[in-house]
Amino acid sequence: MLEAKEVSRRDEAAPALDEVTIRLLPRSARFSLRLRPAEAKRLGRVADFALDQDINRLVATGERRSLRLGPDDWLLLAPEAGSEAIAEEIGSGLAGVFHALVDIGHREIAFEIAGQAGARVINSGCPLDLADAAFPAGSATRTLLAKAEIVLARPGEAPLWRVECGRSFAAYVEGWLTEAAAAVNGRR
């Protein structure tokens, strides 16, 4: 099993200007929420998770992140501690509302790609335009990285991306990102 660690994808002699780092993020509470769009709009928020944002957007409230990936599809992220309490909180907020909430924390894993060349690393296997105008801060979407389905998010203005993937694809995704970072940094 992969453990949380930081892996620098450059050697010490390389200039830090174009440094790309790939880091396995700590485990998170993750929930897949399916909810009718009209209900999401009416509720606005549940358990500090925004539900009324546009599709393909990420909204952060403290340490909680809500990624709207489709008309009725949200990925909810929070620190792993208290996962059961968070599920109960969401369930209470949606009491009486037709929905599906599934804990997928055990199934998914996330990597952080940071650095000015991070978009080039991701684009080595992902067809999306990651320029600031096309994929601005707060963007989130389902896409592919090489042959793996991922959720790609850009949480803020910094050159930093979050790649969520199935745990069974983690070694493949990490290997792909590592090779891409080496190529972008001229190490291959």
Secondary structure, DSSP 8 states (H G I E B T S, - for coil): ----EEEE-S-TTS-GGG--EEEE---EEEEEEEE-HHHHHHH-EETTEE-SS-TTEEEEETTEEEEEEETTEEEEEEESTTHHHHHHHHHHHTTTS-EEEEE-TTTEEEEEEESTTHHHHHHTT--S--STTTS-TTEEEEEEETTEEEEEEE-SSSSEEEEEEEGGGHHHHHHHHHHHHHHHTT--
